Amino acid sequence: MTIQAVGAKGDGIAKKDGFVIFVPKTKAGEKVRIKVTKVLSKVGFGEVVGGSKAAPAEKPKEAAPEEEYFEGHEDSEDFGEQ
């Protein structure tokens, strides 16, 4: 099963035939084998039991601009005053 997204609490979200399953300790894009541990009327909860394949690597973050970039800019303490 492929984890399609990550919820607000950090659990992976997968869907099977339109049924949403929350799987803790997973990342979006990860392929896992799960065991459903709890079923409610609209969602279920599961745990990884094997077959985990890593999610695609995240893109490296851009480095901050060098100090030279800021040298020509002055602070504007009076911002918004006119």
Biopython code that builds the backbone (N, CA, C, O; Angstrom):
import numpy as np
from Bio.PDB.StructureBuilder import StructureBuilder

atoms = [
    (1, "MET", "N", (0.857, -1.159, 0.000)),
    (1, "MET", "CA", (0.000, 0.000, 0.000)),
    (1, "MET", "C", (0.908, 1.229, 0.000)),
    (1, "MET", "O", (1.927, 1.249, 0.690)),
    (2, "THR", "N", (0.545, 2.241, -0.764)),
    (2, "THR", "CA", (1.344, 3.464, -0.833)),
    (2, "THR", "C", (0.753, 4.539, 0.066)),
    (2, "THR", "O", (-0.448, 4.809, 0.031)),
    (3, "ILE", "N", (1.618, 5.147, 0.873)),
    (3, "ILE", "CA", (1.201, 6.257, 1.725)),
    (3, "ILE", "C", (1.074, 7.474, 0.817)),
    (3, "ILE", "O", (2.049, 7.881, 0.185)),
    (4, "GLN", "N", (-0.105, 8.050, 0.747)),
    (4, "GLN", "CA", (-0.373, 9.132, -0.198)),
    (4, "GLN", "C", (-0.084, 10.514, 0.357)),
    (4, "GLN", "O", (0.224, 11.434, -0.401)),
    (5, "ALA", "N", (-0.177, 10.670, 1.665)),
    (5, "ALA", "CA", (0.021, 11.988, 2.281)),
    (5, "ALA", "C", (0.333, 11.785, 3.756)),
    (5, "ALA", "O", (0.316, 10.665, 4.268)),
    (6, "VAL", "N", (0.621, 12.902, 4.428)),
    (6, "VAL", "CA", (0.849, 12.872, 5.872)),
    (6, "VAL", "C", (-0.151, 13.820, 6.509)),
    (6, "VAL", "O", (-0.290, 14.966, 6.081)),
    (7, "GLY", "N", (-0.847, 13.342, 7.532)),
    (7, "GLY", "CA", (-1.871, 14.141, 8.204)),
    (7, "GLY", "C", (-1.288, 15.164, 9.158)),
    (7, "GLY", "O", (-0.076, 15.213, 9.368)),
    (8, "ALA", "N", (-2.156, 15.977, 9.731)),
    (8, "ALA", "CA", (-1.761, 17.058, 10.634)),
    (8, "ALA", "C", (-1.013, 16.552, 11.867)),
    (8, "ALA", "O", (-0.182, 17.273, 12.420)),
    (9, "LYS", "N", (-1.290, 15.345, 12.296)),
    (9, "LYS", "CA", (-0.618, 14.786, 13.475)),
    (9, "LYS", "C", (0.609, 13.962, 13.108)),
    (9, "LYS", "O", (1.237, 13.364, 13.982)),
    (10, "GLY", "N", (0.958, 13.924, 11.815)),
    (10, "GLY", "CA", (2.168, 13.231, 11.384)),
    (10, "GLY", "C", (1.977, 11.796, 10.938)),
    (10, "GLY", "O", (2.946, 11.144, 10.551)),
    (11, "ASP", "N", (0.759, 11.285, 10.981)),
    (11, "ASP", "CA", (0.499, 9.916, 10.537)),
    (11, "ASP", "C", (0.368, 9.872, 9.023)),
    (11, "ASP", "O", (-0.168, 10.793, 8.407)),
    (12, "GLY", "N", (0.868, 8.786, 8.429)),
    (12, "GLY", "CA", (0.703, 8.601, 7.001)),
    (12, "GLY", "C", (-0.752, 8.299, 6.684)),
    (12, "GLY", "O", (-1.471, 7.723, 7.501)),
    (13, "ILE", "N", (-1.180, 8.694, 5.484)),
    (13, "ILE", "CA", (-2.562, 8.469, 5.059)),
    (13, "ILE", "C", (-2.543, 7.636, 3.782)),
    (13, "ILE", "O", (-1.916, 8.006, 2.790)),
    (14, "ALA", "N", (-3.237, 6.511, 3.827)),
    (14, "ALA", "CA", (-3.364, 5.649, 2.657)),
    (14, "ALA", "C", (-4.853, 5.461, 2.377)),
    (14, "ALA", "O", (-5.694, 5.686, 3.247)),
    (15, "LYS", "N", (-5.163, 5.046, 1.150)),
    (15, "LYS", "CA", (-6.563, 4.781, 0.800)),
    (15, "LYS", "C", (-6.652, 3.428, 0.115)),
    (15, "LYS", "O", (-5.817, 3.074, -0.717)),
    (16, "LYS", "N", (-7.676, 2.688, 0.483)),
    (16, "LYS", "CA", (-7.968, 1.406, -0.144)),
    (16, "LYS", "C", (-9.431, 1.415, -0.528)),
    (16, "LYS", "O", (-10.302, 1.419, 0.342)),
    (17, "ASP", "N", (-9.713, 1.418, -1.826)),
    (17, "ASP", "CA", (-11.088, 1.465, -2.334)),
    (17, "ASP", "C", (-11.864, 2.636, -1.744)),
    (17, "ASP", "O", (-13.044, 2.504, -1.420)),
    (18, "GLY", "N", (-11.193, 3.796, -1.602)),
    (18, "GLY", "CA", (-11.830, 5.001, -1.092)),
    (18, "GLY", "C", (-11.872, 5.101, 0.426)),
    (18, "GLY", "O", (-12.275, 6.132, 0.965)),
    (19, "PHE", "N", (-11.461, 4.043, 1.123)),
    (19, "PHE", "CA", (-11.467, 4.029, 2.589)),
    (19, "PHE", "C", (-10.123, 4.553, 3.089)),
    (19, "PHE", "O", (-9.071, 4.074, 2.665)),
    (20, "VAL", "N", (-10.154, 5.531, 3.987)),
    (20, "VAL", "CA", (-8.940, 6.168, 4.497)),
    (20, "VAL", "C", (-8.379, 5.365, 5.666)),
    (20, "VAL", "O", (-9.103, 4.971, 6.580)),
    (21, "ILE", "N", (-7.055, 5.131, 5.611)),
    (21, "ILE", "CA", (-6.372, 4.406, 6.687)),
    (21, "ILE", "C", (-5.184, 5.240, 7.154)),
    (21, "ILE", "O", (-4.337, 5.626, 6.348)),
    (22, "PHE", "N", (-5.123, 5.518, 8.453)),
    (22, "PHE", "CA", (-4.010, 6.258, 9.042)),
    (22, "PHE", "C", (-2.955, 5.258, 9.515)),
    (22, "PHE", "O", (-3.262, 4.282, 10.199)),
    (23, "VAL", "N", (-1.695, 5.530, 9.131)),
    (23, "VAL", "CA", (-0.598, 4.631, 9.483)),
    (23, "VAL", "C", (0.537, 5.444, 10.100)),
    (23, "VAL", "O", (1.216, 6.181, 9.386)),
    (24, "PRO", "N", (0.758, 5.326, 11.421)),
    (24, "PRO", "CA", (1.813, 6.109, 12.061)),
    (24, "PRO", "C", (3.211, 5.699, 11.594)),
    (24, "PRO", "O", (3.419, 4.589, 11.104)),
    (25, "LYS", "N", (4.160, 6.621, 11.757)),
    (25, "LYS", "CA", (5.583, 6.400, 11.458)),
    (25, "LYS", "C", (5.837, 6.088, 9.992)),
    (25, "LYS", "O", (6.709, 5.280, 9.672)),
    (26, "THR", "N", (5.080, 6.722, 9.096)),
    (26, "THR", "CA", (5.305, 6.558, 7.661)),
    (26, "THR", "C", (5.389, 7.928, 7.007)),
    (26, "THR", "O", (4.979, 8.937, 7.580)),
    (27, "LYS", "N", (5.933, 7.941, 5.783)),
    (27, "LYS", "CA", (6.086, 9.188, 5.037)),
    (27, "LYS", "C", (5.347, 9.078, 3.710)),
    (27, "LYS", "O", (5.114, 7.981, 3.204)),
    (28, "ALA", "N", (4.984, 10.223, 3.157)),
    (28, "ALA", "CA", (4.313, 10.251, 1.855)),
    (28, "ALA", "C", (5.210, 9.601, 0.807)),
    (28, "ALA", "O", (6.412, 9.866, 0.757)),
    (29, "GLY", "N", (4.624, 8.755, -0.023)),
    (29, "GLY", "CA", (5.352, 8.081, -1.087)),
    (29, "GLY", "C", (5.918, 6.728, -0.682)),
    (29, "GLY", "O", (6.348, 5.960, -1.542)),
    (30, "GLU", "N", (5.926, 6.428, 0.594)),
    (30, "GLU", "CA", (6.465, 5.164, 1.093)),
    (30, "GLU", "C", (5.507, 4.021, 0.755)),
    (30, "GLU", "O", (4.290, 4.171, 0.858)),
    (31, "LYS", "N", (6.068, 2.877, 0.350)),
    (31, "LYS", "CA", (5.252, 1.692, 0.060)),
    (31, "LYS", "C", (5.434, 0.721, 1.216)),
    (31, "LYS", "O", (6.548, 0.299, 1.525)),
    (32, "VAL", "N", (4.315, 0.375, 1.850)),
    (32, "VAL", "CA", (4.369, -0.472, 3.041)),
    (32, "VAL", "C", (3.307, -1.555, 3.002)),
    (32, "VAL", "O", (2.313, -1.457, 2.282)),
    (33, "ARG", "N", (3.540, -2.571, 3.782)),
    (33, "ARG", "CA", (2.533, -3.596, 4.028)),
    (33, "ARG", "C", (1.966, -3.294, 5.395)),
    (33, "ARG", "O", (2.722, -3.127, 6.352)),
    (34, "ILE", "N", (0.649, -3.222, 5.510)),
    (34, "ILE", "CA", (0.063, -2.845, 6.797)),
    (34, "ILE", "C", (-0.919, -3.895, 7.305)),
    (34, "ILE", "O", (-1.431, -4.730, 6.560)),
    (35, "LYS", "N", (-1.151, -3.807, 8.603)),
    (35, "LYS", "CA", (-2.184, -4.610, 9.264)),
    (35, "LYS", "C", (-3.168, -3.608, 9.841)),
    (35, "LYS", "O", (-2.780, -2.741, 10.623)),
    (36, "VAL", "N", (-4.432, -3.714, 9.469)),
    (36, "VAL", "CA", (-5.455, -2.811, 9.993)),
    (36, "VAL", "C", (-5.737, -3.222, 11.436)),
    (36, "VAL", "O", (-6.048, -4.378, 11.721)),
    (37, "THR", "N", (-5.619, -2.237, 12.347)),
    (37, "THR", "CA", (-5.777, -2.524, 13.773)),
    (37, "THR", "C", (-7.096, -2.033, 14.351)),
    (37, "THR", "O", (-7.543, -2.525, 15.387)),
    (38, "LYS", "N", (-7.726, -1.057, 13.680)),
    (38, "LYS", "CA", (-8.991, -0.512, 14.176)),
    (38, "LYS", "C", (-9.788, 0.019, 12.994)),
    (38, "LYS", "O", (-9.230, 0.661, 12.104)),
    (39, "VAL", "N", (-11.085, -0.245, 12.981)),
    (39, "VAL", "CA", (-11.956, 0.221, 11.903)),
    (39, "VAL", "C", (-13.116, 1.000, 12.512)),
    (39, "VAL", "O", (-13.841, 0.499, 13.372)),
    (40, "LEU", "N", (-13.274, 2.240, 12.044)),
    (40, "LEU", "CA", (-14.413, 3.067, 12.434)),
    (40, "LEU", "C", (-15.326, 3.196, 11.222)),
    (40, "LEU", "O", (-15.060, 2.589, 10.185)),
    (41, "SER", "N", (-16.391, 3.971, 11.336)),
    (41, "SER", "CA", (-17.343, 4.064, 10.226)),
    (41, "SER", "C", (-16.751, 4.695, 8.967)),
    (41, "SER", "O", (-17.106, 4.302, 7.856)),
    (42, "LYS", "N", (-15.853, 5.669, 9.129)),
    (42, "LYS", "CA", (-15.330, 6.359, 7.947)),
    (42, "LYS", "C", (-13.830, 6.225, 7.753)),
    (42, "LYS", "O", (-13.329, 6.497, 6.662)),
    (43, "VAL", "N", (-13.103, 5.814, 8.779)),
    (43, "VAL", "CA", (-11.645, 5.682, 8.685)),
    (43, "VAL", "C", (-11.175, 4.436, 9.421)),
    (43, "VAL", "O", (-11.908, 3.830, 10.203)),
    (44, "GLY", "N", (-9.923, 4.077, 9.142)),
    (44, "GLY", "CA", (-9.310, 2.963, 9.838)),
    (44, "GLY", "C", (-7.911, 3.346, 10.286)),
    (44, "GLY", "O", (-7.381, 4.385, 9.891)),
    (45, "PHE", "N", (-7.322, 2.499, 11.112)),
    (45, "PHE", "CA", (-5.969, 2.718, 11.607)),
    (45, "PHE", "C", (-5.187, 1.435, 11.386)),
    (45, "PHE", "O", (-5.719, 0.336, 11.533)),
    (46, "GLY", "N", (-3.932, 1.585, 11.035)),
    (46, "GLY", "CA", (-3.120, 0.408, 10.779)),
    (46, "GLY", "C", (-1.708, 0.587, 11.272)),
    (46, "GLY", "O", (-1.314, 1.664, 11.719)),
    (47, "GLU", "N", (-0.940, -0.506, 11.183)),
    (47, "GLU", "CA", (0.472, -0.452, 11.552)),
    (47, "GLU", "C", (1.272, -1.183, 10.487)),
    (47, "GLU", "O", (0.772, -2.102, 9.839)),
    (48, "VAL", "N", (2.505, -0.770, 10.316)),
    (48, "VAL", "CA", (3.375, -1.368, 9.314)),
    (48, "VAL", "C", (3.788, -2.756, 9.792)),
    (48, "VAL", "O", (4.200, -2.929, 10.939)),
    (49, "VAL", "N", (3.673, -3.750, 8.902)),
    (49, "VAL", "CA", (4.096, -5.107, 9.238)),
    (49, "VAL", "C", (5.216, -5.596, 8.329)),
    (49, "VAL", "O", (5.738, -6.692, 8.535)),
    (50, "GLY", "N", (5.591, -4.814, 7.338)),
    (50, "GLY", "CA", (6.702, -5.202, 6.476)),
    (50, "GLY", "C", (6.599, -4.583, 5.105)),
    (50, "GLY", "O", (5.653, -3.861, 4.790)),
    (51, "GLY", "N", (7.598, -4.886, 4.296)),
    (51, "GLY", "CA", (7.609, -4.429, 2.919)),
    (51, "GLY", "C", (7.816, -2.951, 2.731)),
    (51, "GLY", "O", (7.397, -2.393, 1.717)),
    (52, "SER", "N", (8.456, -2.299, 3.687)),
    (52, "SER", "CA", (8.642, -0.851, 3.596)),
    (52, "SER", "C", (9.700, -0.494, 2.566)),
    (52, "SER", "O", (10.832, -0.975, 2.628)),
    (53, "LYS", "N", (9.325, 0.344, 1.629)),
    (53, "LYS", "CA", (10.272, 0.904, 0.664)),
    (53, "LYS", "C", (10.291, 2.395, 0.896)),
    (53, "LYS", "O", (9.245, 3.032, 1.019)),
    (54, "ALA", "N", (11.474, 2.941, 0.955)),
    (54, "ALA", "CA", (11.641, 4.359, 1.296)),
    (54, "ALA", "C", (10.891, 5.268, 0.343)),
    (54, "ALA", "O", (10.724, 4.971, -0.840)),
    (55, "ALA", "N", (10.451, 6.370, 0.891)),
    (55, "ALA", "CA", (9.817, 7.420, 0.091)),
    (55, "ALA", "C", (10.888, 8.082, -0.756)),
    (55, "ALA", "O", (12.070, 8.000, -0.424)),
    (56, "PRO", "N", (10.502, 8.738, -1.845)),
    (56, "PRO", "CA", (11.487, 9.455, -2.652)),
    (56, "PRO", "C", (12.231, 10.480, -1.806)),
    (56, "PRO", "O", (11.660, 11.096, -0.906)),
    (57, "ALA", "N", (13.505, 10.649, -2.109)),
    (57, "ALA", "CA", (14.328, 11.597, -1.344)),
    (57, "ALA", "C", (13.794, 13.015, -1.492)),
    (57, "ALA", "O", (13.324, 13.417, -2.556)),
    (58, "GLU", "N", (13.878, 13.755, -0.403)),
    (58, "GLU", "CA", (13.441, 15.148, -0.436)),
    (58, "GLU", "C", (14.477, 15.984, -1.167)),
    (58, "GLU", "O", (15.668, 15.674, -1.148)),
    (59, "LYS", "N", (14.019, 17.037, -1.805)),
    (59, "LYS", "CA", (14.932, 17.946, -2.486)),
    (59, "LYS", "C", (15.754, 18.691, -1.446)),
    (59, "LYS", "O", (15.232, 19.078, -0.401)),
    (60, "PRO", "N", (17.052, 18.896, -1.729)),
    (60, "PRO", "CA", (17.851, 19.672, -0.778)),
    (60, "PRO", "C", (17.356, 21.111, -0.718)),
    (60, "PRO", "O", (16.920, 21.673, -1.722)),
    (61, "LYS", "N", (17.429, 21.691, 0.462)),
    (61, "LYS", "CA", (16.963, 23.062, 0.627)),
    (61, "LYS", "C", (17.992, 24.029, 0.064)),
    (61, "LYS", "O", (19.195, 23.773, 0.096)),
    (62, "GLU", "N", (17.492, 25.145, -0.454)),
    (62, "GLU", "CA", (18.370, 26.170, -1.006)),
    (62, "GLU", "C", (19.149, 26.842, 0.099)),
    (62, "GLU", "O", (18.625, 27.102, 1.183)),
    (63, "ALA", "N", (20.421, 27.125, -0.191)),
    (63, "ALA", "CA", (21.256, 27.815, 0.791)),
    (63, "ALA", "C", (20.830, 29.277, 0.888)),
    (63, "ALA", "O", (20.299, 29.847, -0.065)),
    (64, "ALA", "N", (21.066, 29.863, 2.035)),
    (64, "ALA", "CA", (20.761, 31.285, 2.233)),
    (64, "ALA", "C", (21.709, 32.123, 1.385)),
    (64, "ALA", "O", (22.838, 31.701, 1.137)),
    (65, "PRO", "N", (21.281, 33.294, 0.936)),
    (65, "PRO", "CA", (22.147, 34.155, 0.134)),
    (65, "PRO", "C", (23.395, 34.552, 0.919)),
    (65, "PRO", "O", (23.373, 34.666, 2.145)),
    (66, "GLU", "N", (24.466, 34.757, 0.190)),
    (66, "GLU", "CA", (25.718, 35.183, 0.814)),
    (66, "GLU", "C", (25.554, 36.563, 1.433)),
    (66, "GLU", "O", (24.637, 37.302, 1.075)),
    (67, "GLU", "N", (26.429, 36.906, 2.349)),
    (67, "GLU", "CA", (26.365, 38.182, 3.060)),
    (67, "GLU", "C", (26.460, 39.360, 2.094)),
    (67, "GLU", "O", (25.859, 40.408, 2.332)),
    (68, "GLU", "N", (27.214, 39.195, 1.004)),
    (68, "GLU", "CA", (27.382, 40.278, 0.028)),
    (68, "GLU", "C", (26.028, 40.771, -0.488)),
    (68, "GLU", "O", (25.874, 41.954, -0.792)),
    (69, "TYR", "N", (25.067, 39.886, -0.587)),
    (69, "TYR", "CA", (23.745, 40.228, -1.098)),
    (69, "TYR", "C", (23.092, 41.308, -0.244)),
    (69, "TYR", "O", (22.367, 42.157, -0.762)),
    (70, "PHE", "N", (23.342, 41.279, 1.043)),
    (70, "PHE", "CA", (22.697, 42.198, 1.964)),
    (70, "PHE", "C", (23.471, 43.493, 2.183)),
    (70, "PHE", "O", (22.919, 44.440, 2.742)),
    (71, "GLU", "N", (24.734, 43.562, 1.760)),
    (71, "GLU", "CA", (25.572, 44.728, 2.036)),
    (71, "GLU", "C", (25.003, 46.022, 1.476)),
    (71, "GLU", "O", (25.138, 47.067, 2.112)),
    (72, "GLY", "N", (24.377, 45.989, 0.316)),
    (72, "GLY", "CA", (23.869, 47.202, -0.305)),
    (72, "GLY", "C", (22.519, 47.653, 0.225)),
    (72, "GLY", "O", (22.004, 48.684, -0.206)),
    (73, "HIS", "N", (21.947, 46.915, 1.136)),
    (73, "HIS", "CA", (20.624, 47.245, 1.661)),
    (73, "HIS", "C", (20.738, 47.853, 3.051)),
    (73, "HIS", "O", (21.428, 47.318, 3.919)),
    (74, "GLU", "N", (20.063, 48.961, 3.253)),
    (74, "GLU", "CA", (20.083, 49.603, 4.560)),
    (74, "GLU", "C", (18.837, 49.207, 5.340)),
    (74, "GLU", "O", (17.794, 48.891, 4.769)),
    (75, "ASP", "N", (18.977, 49.233, 6.656)),
    (75, "ASP", "CA", (17.814, 48.967, 7.499)),
    (75, "ASP", "C", (16.811, 50.095, 7.319)),
    (75, "ASP", "O", (17.194, 51.243, 7.097)),
    (76, "SER", "N", (15.573, 49.778, 7.412)),
    (76, "SER", "CA", (14.537, 50.803, 7.270)),
    (76, "SER", "C", (13.745, 50.874, 8.566)),
    (76, "SER", "O", (12.638, 50.347, 8.673)),
    (77, "GLU", "N", (14.344, 51.540, 9.546)),
    (77, "GLU", "CA", (13.714, 51.651, 10.857)),
    (77, "GLU", "C", (12.421, 52.449, 10.808)),
    (77, "GLU", "O", (11.556, 52.301, 11.672)),
    (78, "ASP", "N", (12.294, 53.296, 9.793)),
    (78, "ASP", "CA", (11.097, 54.123, 9.686)),
    (78, "ASP", "C", (10.075, 53.502, 8.732)),
    (78, "ASP", "O", (9.241, 54.206, 8.162)),
    (79, "PHE", "N", (10.143, 52.204, 8.567)),
    (79, "PHE", "CA", (9.230, 51.517, 7.664)),
    (79, "PHE", "C", (7.787, 51.827, 8.039)),
    (79, "PHE", "O", (7.390, 51.682, 9.195)),
    (80, "GLY", "N", (7.022, 52.247, 7.069)),
    (80, "GLY", "CA", (5.608, 52.530, 7.275)),
    (80, "GLY", "C", (5.307, 53.940, 7.747)),
    (80, "GLY", "O", (4.144, 54.340, 7.797)),
    (81, "GLU", "N", (6.335, 54.697, 8.094)),
    (81, "GLU", "CA", (6.114, 56.079, 8.540)),
    (81, "GLU", "C", (6.230, 57.011, 7.345)),
    (81, "GLU", "O", (7.184, 56.905, 6.574)),
    (82, "GLN", "N", (5.294, 57.905, 7.180)),
    (82, "GLN", "CA", (5.365, 58.877, 6.088)),
    (82, "GLN", "C", (4.657, 60.135, 6.450)),
    (82, "GLN", "O", (4.613, 61.070, 5.651)),
]
sb = StructureBuilder()
sb.init_structure("model")
sb.init_model(0)
sb.init_chain("A")
sb.init_seg("    ")
for serial, (resi, resn, name, xyz) in enumerate(atoms, 1):
    if name == "N":
        sb.init_residue(resn, " ", resi, " ")
    sb.init_atom(name, np.array(xyz, "f"), 0.0, 1.0, " ", f" {name:<3s}", serial, name[0])
structure = sb.get_structure()
